[in-house]
Amino acid sequence: MRKIPLASTSRRNFLTTGVAACGLQIVPRHVLGAPDVPPSEKLNIGCIGIGGQGGGVTGELSSFPNVQIAALCDVDERYAANTIKQYPGRPVYKDYRVMLEKEKDLDAIMCATPDHWHAPISIAAMRLGKHVYCEKPLAHTIEEARLMGKIASEMKVVTQMGNNGHADEGIRLTKEWIDAGAIGAVKEVHVWSDRPGTFWDTQGKRCPTEPQPVPTSLDWNLWQGAAPDRAYHSSYLPRKWRGWYDYGCGALGDMMVHNADPAWYALDLGAPVSVEATSSQTNTDSFPVWSIVTWHFAAKGSRGPVKLVWYDGGKLPPPPPGLEEGRKLGDNGIYFVGDKGAILGGGWSKSPRLVPETSMKAFTRPDKTIKRSVGHRKEWVDACIAGKPMDAQAGFWYSAPFTESLLVGVLPIRLGGRIEWNAEAMQVTNNPAAEAFVRKAYRKGFELPS
């Protein structure tokens, strides 16, 4: 797809803007029996990190008639082999920097690497004027999240973080019900996940001391990137990287970004003023096996102060007021406590219910006032083609501040005790040792793009 200036009145942009203004949905040409979208009108996407989650994302993007998967990139050709086979003839790279240098016609990139690579890849692409879809959590550190939001705004590119539930009906219903006063003024929110559990077993452990042979298909140095140089070990990948501080953001980064999204969205929480944590035994290499983290948010606008508590590793909150005896919370979820009742939601921003169920049955649902999504990834593609960054509802304009606030919760886990947070200064005011975790040192040759 040729780059079209935002002020362009090309036929495609005119039609996209005009139809949207009429409140109608564009029906893909193939649904109407019309010819496929010509290659010159497609969004050319380079996909980076395609062996696991990225393979599925690439597959969904390729299903849209206005998308062309133009290039593929992964540091492990064996792990990515199944995805590569699905796109014969596409150029394949191990180093995303080479891909960005050689593939001049890319309009956008999809990044589904381990967390420690999200910011370097996304920032490099945005600096080149390319739109970015980046998997969650958006960044590895608070500083990275802030930079990603800042650069997306400066470059006016369309962005999206991969928290799929943000496009679902449940998160919109939750906000509409709270705004309508269904449970009164919200005072507390509780969010939980069963992860890490059986999903990865590296939390609570120390880094291995016995090296293993590096698989021939893997560029281990490139996989490590900005992280400290360590000897290869199968305890780091695939997927197990989430539990290690050098590469991931633990269960908090994996699932809080999904399960707590309705709270930030419905209550406009912004940044906390303080956070505290308790956990299982800690060490300097990996996240603890379980943690309970409490964020405190000051009053904002018409709402009062809010306390939000996160539970992972199988820990569960007390039941919300009014929950029927024997009714289970589930492995993942969220509930809101107001001065007039409670709302219970499932994991991944799924549909809410008033508690108890008798309140739900008596509830008169308010009108649906929030625009519904055409689909999390489709709305990003459509926004890229239209050149409208704000049409991607989990764009970095929303997801960068959200990620910042989540990652503040990592600080008391690593430091112990309570931390006081000054968001404007991006600084912990009561513990200077936090600076090493708000920002991080980058290995030589893998610094953030300027």
N, C-alpha and C positions, 0 to 999 in steps of 0.2 A: 504494500500500500504506500503510495506517495505521501510524503508529509504535506498536510494542508494547513496553512496558517489559520489560527482561531477565527480571524475575521473573514475567512473565505466564504463566498456564496456559491460554491460549487453545487451542482445538482444534488449530489449525495448528501452534503451537509444541510442543504435547504430542505430536502425531503425529511431527513432525520429530525431536524429542529421543528419543521412545520407539523409533522404528524404528532410529535411529542406534545406540542402546544395544544393540539386538539384533544389530548387525553386518550389517543388511540395507541395500539401496539402494532409495531411493524411485524408482519408475518414473513418469515424467511421465504425466499423465492422457491426453494425446493418443495415447500409445503403446498404452494399454489401450482406446482407443476411447471414452474418457469425454469429456465436454464440455471446452472450453478453460477455463483458469483464469480465474475472474471478474476484472474489472479491479480490484476492491477488494482482491484478494489478491496483486496483482503488485507487484514492486519497480519503482518509478518512477525511471528513470535519466535524468539530463541529460548529454548527451555534448558535450565541449568539445575542439575540434581534430579535425575530422572529414574533412579533405580528403585525407590520406594514410593512414598507419597507422591513424589513428582511424576511418576509414571501415570498415576491415575488422573492427576490434574492435567497433564499433557493430553491424555485421552479425551477428557471432557472438552478441553479447548479445541481440539481438532474436530470435534463433532459439530461445531458451529460453522455454518456455510460461509461466514465472512472472516474466517481465520485460516491462515496458512502456517503450519509448523515449518519454519524455515531453517532451523539449525538446532542441534542437540549437543549437550555438554554434560559430562560426568567424569569424575576422577577414577572411577572403577568400571572398566568396560564390561567385565563379567556381570557385575551387579545390575548394570543398565542394559544388558543384552536384549532382554525381552522387549523393552521399549524401543530400542534402536531398530529391531526387526520390523516394527510396525510402520516405520517411516523410511522405506528404502530410498536411496538416492540423496537423502539429506546429509549435509556435512556434519561430521561428529568431531567434537573437540574434548580434550581433557581439561584445558585451562580456559576459563571463561574470558580471561583477558585477551587471549588470542582470538576467540570467537568474536568479541566486540570489535577488535581491530580489523578483522577480515570481512565480517558480515556487515557491510556498511548500510544495507537496506533494511536492517531490522527496525521495526517500529516499536517493539516492546520485548520485555523478557519476563519469564516466569522463573522464580527462584524457590527451590524446595530442598535446599541443602541443610546440614546441621546448623543450629542457631548461630554459632560463632562466625559463619560465613554470610549471614543475611545482610548485614550493613555494608561490608566492603563491596559485595556484588551489586546491591541495589543502588548504592551511592554512585558507583562507577557508571552504571547504566543511566541513571537520572542525569548525571553530569553531561552525558552525550545526548540528552533530550529524549530518551526512550521511556515509554510507560513501563510500570513495574507492577507485577503481581508477586507478592512475597508471602511465603507460608508463615504461620504463626510459630512462636511469638515473634513479633516484628524484629526484635533486636536482642543482642546478648547483654548489653549494658544500658543503663539509663542515658548516658551521653550519646550512645549510638541512636537510641530511639529519638532523642531530641534532634539530632543532626538529620535523620531521615525525614522527619516532618518538615524541618526548615528547608532542606534542599528540594523536596517535592514542591513546596510552595514557591520557592524561587524559580524553579525550572518550569512550573506550570504543567507538569506531566500528570497523567492519570495513574493513580495507584490504588492498590487494594491489598489488605492483609487477609490471609486465608483462614479466617474464623467464619466458616460457612453459615453458622446459626444466625449471624447478623442479618441475613437476608430472609429468615424464616418468619412465619406468622407469629410464633410464640413471643418473640422479643417485642413485637409491635403491640400485641394484645396486653402484655405486661405493662408497658408504658401507658397505653390508653386507659387501662383499669386504674392504675395508680393516679394518673392525672385526673381521672373522674372521681377520685376520693373513695374508691372501693374499700380501702382498709385504713383510711385516714392518713395522718402524718406518719411517714416511715421513720422509724428510730433505729432499727437493726436489720442487718442482712447477714445470712449465713450461707456459705457456699462450700461444697465438698466434692471430693473425688476419691475413687479407690486406687488411683495410680500413686506410686509406681507399681505396687503389688506384683502381679505376675507379668506385667508388660515389659519391665526391664529390671535387672537384679543388681545394678551397680551402685545404688544409693546406700550410703553408710559404709562404703568400702574405701580402702586406700589404693592408690595407683599400683598396678602390677610392677614387680621388680625384675621379673624374668622375661626378656624379650622373646619374640617369636619371629619366624621368617615372614617377610612382607609378601603377600600374594602377588604374583607376577602381573595381575591385571590392574593393581591398585597403585596410584601415585600417592604414596603415604605422606610425603613432604607437602604436596599440594592439599591433601585432605586436612592436614593439621593447620595450614594457613597461618593466621596470626597467633595461634596458640603456642605455648611453650613447646619446644622440640622434645618429644619423647620417643622412646623405642616403640615400635608397633606391637600391639597386643589385641587379640580378638575381643577383649573386654570393652573396647572402645567403639566398635562398630560391627554390623549396622544396628541402628536404633538404640543400642545401649549407651550411646554418647549422651543421651538426655540427662543421665544421672551425674555426669562429671562436670564440675565447675568450669573447666577449661573449654568445654564444647556446648553445654546445654544449660537450660534453666530449670531443670527438675520437673517434678509433677506440676508445680506452680505454673511454669512456662508452657507446659503441654496442655493442661486442662483448665486452669483458671481463666485463661484467655477465652475459652468457650463458656464455661459455666457461670462466670461472674459478669459476662458482657451485659446481661439485662440490667444489672445494678448501675453500671456506668452510664448506660444508655437512658434508662428511665429516670434516674435521679440526678444526672449531670454531676457526678461526684467530683470530677477533676482530680486534683492532687491531694494527698493526705497531709495532715499536719504532724502526725506521729504514727509510728508502727511499732509493734512489739511481737515477740514470738517465743513459743516454747517448742521443743522438739525432742526426738530421740538423740542419742549421742552424736556429736558433730566431729568433723575432722576437716582438714584443709583441702582435701581432694574432691569430695563428693557431697551432694546434698544428703541430709539425714533421711532415714527410712520413713519417718513421718514428721509432720510439722503442723502446728496450729498458729496461724498468723493473724493479728488483729490490726486493721487499719482504722484510724480515727479521722473523720472528715469534718471540717468546720461547716457551720451554716452557710448556705449559699442561695441567693435569690429568695424565693418564698418558702424554701424548706429549711428545717432545722438541722442540727448536727446529726451525723450518721456514724454508727459503728458497723464495720463489716469484718466478719471472721471467716477465714479460710481453713479447711481441714483436708489433709491429704494422707496417703499411706493407709487408708481404711478407717481413719478416725472420723467420727460422725458428730454433728451438733446435737444438742438436746432437741426433742421434737418441738415444732412450732406450737404456739397456743391453740388448743382446740383440735389437734390431730387425734383422730379416732384410735382407740386402743387396737393394736395389731396391724395398723396401717404402716407400711414400710416407706422409708425415705428414698430407697434406691441407692445404687452405687455412686451416682453422680447427680448433682442437683443444686438448687438454690431456693431459699425462701426469704420473704420479706415480712417483717413484723411492723405493723402500724398501730396506732392507738385505737383502731376500731376493728382489727382483725389481722389475718395473715394471708399471703399468697404463696403457694408452693409450686415450683417449676421443676421440670426435669433438666438433665444435662444437655449441653449443646443448645441452650436457649429454647428448649422445647416448650410446648403449650402450658400455660399456667392454670391453676385451679385455686379457688378460694378454699380456705380451711375454716371450719369443718365442711364436709361435703353438703350438709344442709344449707350452709351459706351460699355455696355454689349454685344449688338448685333454685334458691330464692333470688339469685342475682339477676338484675336486669342489665344486660351488657350495654355499654355505651356505644355510640356510633364509632365506626372505624374512620379515624381522622388522619392516619399516617399512610402515606403512599406505600403500596406493596411493591416488592421486588420481583423482577422477571427471573431472578436466579443470581446467586452470588457471583459466579464467574461470568455469566452472560452480561450482567449489568456493568462489569468492568470492561468487557470487550466493547459493548455499545458506547460506553463513556469514552473509551479510547478513540473510536471512530468519529464520535461527535465532538471530541476535543473539550469535554466538560468534566473536569476533575471532581467536582462536587456530586456528580451523579453516581459515583462509586461510593456506596454508603459506608464501607469500611476502609475508605481511603486513608492515607497517612494523616490527613487533617484530623481524623477521628482516632485512628488506631495508634498513632505515635504517642499522644498524651495518655491514652489508655494503657499502653505498654509501659510507659514511664512509671505510672502509678503502681502497676503490678510489680515491677522490678524493684521498687522501693521496699517491697516486702521481703526481698532476698537479703537486704542489709541486716536486719536484726537476727536472721537465721545465721549469718556468717559472723556477726559481731557479738551476739548475745545481748540480752537486755532490751531496752527501749531506745528508739532513735527519734529525734526531733528533726523534721524535714522542712527545709526552706526551698520550695519548688522554684521560685524566681531565681535564686542563686544556684540552684541545683546542688545543694550542699546539706550534709548532716551537721547540725549546729552543736551537737553535744558529744560528738565522737570523731576526732580527726582521722582515725584509722579507716573510716568509711570511704575516704577519697579513693583508695585503691580499688574499690568495688563499684563506685559510681562511674569511674572511667577505668580503662585498663591499658597496659602496655602491649604494643603490637610487635611481633617478631619481625626482625629486619627483613625487608623485601615484601612484607605483607601489611604495610601500614594502610590506613584508610586513605582512599583517593582524596586529593586536595580539592 
